[in-house]
Amino acid sequence: MPLIVLWLVAGGVFFTVYLGFVNLRGFGHALAVVSGRYARDDDPGDISQFQALTAAVSGTVGIGNIAGVAVAISLGGPGATFWIIVAGILGMSTKFAECTLGVLYRTRHADGTISGGPMRYLTRGLAELGWHRTGRALGAFYAGAMVVGCLGIGNMFQSNQATAIFIEVTGGTTSPFAGHAWLIGCALALAVALVIVGGIRSIARTTARLVPFMAILYVVSALVIIGLNAERLPAALGAIWHGAFAPEGIAGGILGVMIIGFRRAVFSNEAGIGSAAIAHAAARTREPVSEGFVALLEPFIDTVVICTLTALVIIVTVYEPGLAGAGVNGIELTTRAFASTLSWSTIPLAVAAILFAFSTMITWSYYGQQAFQYLAGDHPAAVFAFKAAFLGFVVLGAAVQLGALVDLSDALVFVVAIPNLIGLYLLAPRIRRELAAYEARIGRGR
């Protein structure tokens, strides 16, 4: 097991136990909060708690929900699905912790906008513990790694995969866009620009509409395929359960978690990396803990629902042992699974995949911008330069073969989990005190 994977899973286990299984017992309250039940018009923040959730979900739901799950299934068999779900449930607790801190230590700027995230709570939180220099160093390291990392997994990889899917559904090698991928890149960059020019409010308005649509489109498509193969569902569920504890199932599940969550920043165990805390910090709320409850819904949506449905579609249709050895995996396997039942179902699958990639890009542009502003300050010219560079990488990602650059950005995003989780562990007592005080207030009806 790669050490970074063990580091992130350990964080999920720790916070699940330390916070009294908040991921399970807090689920109902999370739904009540995100519905607006506790919201007040004068709450501080830039966006609603529902918008913060959709913005963060848009950054995690991506190509890996379609391709990464298929890789896990082809390598580890149906049992890999079980470990993907376990990882998602554990990630809910880590997400609660980091997004609570994201709001607790957020910063309001002179123009009224709000910034937050690991670079803020590492700096300010550790300063409260007397570790001023350590906090500043870890915050700066986190921000620097995120600036570079966002250009790879949150930008070039998404642009590249969206372009490849678009060319495939418009004719493949005979597509009028074959050999002209840069044109698709330009169109994607323009679409991204129209959203990110308005900052987090514009991003949140877009994701509040886009995320429910693309999630429903994909979920309904998957349920139709599963429903048409309902006679195979009991056997599929049995294979998931029994295969989970076979050696190949365990290995495949852990690899699936790594590929989907940590290598492509789309799986729910982005919990521990801290990126979602940047979006949640902008939420309108007086209660940092309430945003932690909202955030724990992300791994459930992304992993327990969407990734599991992808796995079931594959298992009830085309899965057979030896797929990895046959060289069939990734999005090719998922596409084949959909097409095996309804040939036209590959069209909504492609639309969902492209929307997943687009939504990831607009959210990661905000993550990268906030990290850049932490390092360079809030100068308008610097912010404009970052956005221009980000859009340039969208075009570049569509037009070139990706290799070492994306691998480097992946590695940097993995690495930020080290300072982030160090900060979470050190600030864990503060999180638990805030949680206890919040639950006492809710219990008194306040």
C-alpha positions, 0 to 999 in steps of 0.5 A, a space after each residue: 500500500 502506498 504510504 500516502 494512501 495509508 496516511 489518508 485512510 488512517 485520517 478517516 479512521 481517526 476522525 470517525 472514532 474521535 468525533 463519535 462516528 459523526 459521519 453516520 449519526 450526523 447524516 440526518 442533521 446534514 440534510 436538514 442544514 443543507 436544506 436551509 432549515 437553520 439558515 438566516 438572512 444575516 449569516 456571514 458568507 458569500 454563497 449559500 450552504 447548498 451552493 458550497 456543497 455543489 461547488 465542492 461536489 463539482 470538484 470531486 465528481 469527475 472522469 474517475 467516477 466513470 473510468 477510475 471505478 472501472 479500473 478498480 473493478 477490472 483489477 480487483 474484481 467486484 469486491 473492490 466496490 466494497 472497499 470503495 464504499 468503506 473509504 467513502 464512509 471514512 472520508 466523510 469524517 475527515 471532510 467534516 473536520 477540515 471543512 469545519 476548520 475552513 469556516 472557523 479560520 476563514 479570513 474576510 478581506 477589505 472588499 468583503 470577500 472571504 477566503 479559507 482553506 488549509 493554508 488559512 487554518 494551518 497558519 492561524 490554527 497552529 499560531 494559536 498553539 504557539 507554532 507560528 513559524 511552523 504554521 506559516 511554513 505549512 500554509 505556504 507549502 500547501 498553497 504552492 503545491 495546490 497552485 501547481 497541482 490545480 493545473 494538472 489534475 484539476 485542469 489539463 487532465 480534465 480538458 484532455 479527457 473531455 476532448 477525447 470523449 467528445 471526439 470519440 462520440 462525434 466519429 472517432 478518427 473520422 470526427 471533424 475534430 480529429 487532429 484539431 483538439 485545440 479547437 475543443 480546448 478553446 471552446 472549453 476555455 471560453 466556457 470556463 472563462 465565462 464562469 470563473 470571471 465572476 468569482 465564487 458567486 458565479 461558480 456557485 450559481 453554475 454548480 448549483 444548477 449543473 451538479 444536480 443535472 449531471 448527477 441525476 442524468 448519470 444516476 438515472 442512466 445507471 439505474 436504467 441499465 441496472 434495472 434492465 439487468 435486475 435478474 443479475 443484481 442479487 448475484 452482483 451484490 453477492 460477488 461484491 460481498 464475498 469478493 471484498 475479502 479475497 486478496 485480489 478484492 482487497 488489493 483492487 479496492 485499495 488501488 481503486 481508492 488511490 486511482 479514483 480519489 487521490 490520483 485524479 482528485 475526483 473520488 470522495 477521499 479527496 477528504 484529507 487533501 483539504 481542497 473542499 474546505 476552500 469552497 466551504 469556507 465561503 458558505 453563509 453561516 455563523 456556525 463552522 460546525 454546520 458547514 462540516 455537517 454539510 461537507 460530509 454529504 460529499 463523499 456520500 454523493 460522490 462515492 457511496 452513490 455515483 461510484 457504486 452505481 458505476 460498479 454495479 453497471 459494470 458487474 451486472 453487464 460485462 464484468 468477467 475475471 481477467 479483464 485487466 489481463 485483456 487490456 480492457 479497463 477505464 472508460 472503455 469498460 464503462 462505455 462497453 457496459 452501458 452499450 451492452 444493454 442500450 446502444 444509445 446510452 453511451 450518449 448520455 454517458 458521454 454528456 455526463 462525463 464531459 460535464 463532470 470534467 467541466 465542473 471539475 475545472 471551474 471549481 479547481 480554478 477557484 481552489 488554485 486562485 485562492 492558494 495563489 492569492 494566499 501567496 501573492 496577495 489580493 492584487 487584481 493584476 495577479 488574480 487576472 494573470 492566474 486566471 489567464 494562465 489557468 485558461 491557457 492550460 485548458 487549451 494546452 491540456 486538450 491539445 497535447 499528450 499528457 505525461 510527466 506534468 500531470 504526474 508531477 501535479 498528482 504528486 504535489 496534490 498527494 503531498 499536500 495531504 501530509 501538512 493538511 492532516 498534521 494540522 487536522 490532528 493538532 487541531 482535533 481537540 478544537 474540532 471536538 470542542 466546537 462540535 460538542 458546543 454546537 450540538 448542545 446549542 442545537 439540543 436547546 433549540 438555538 
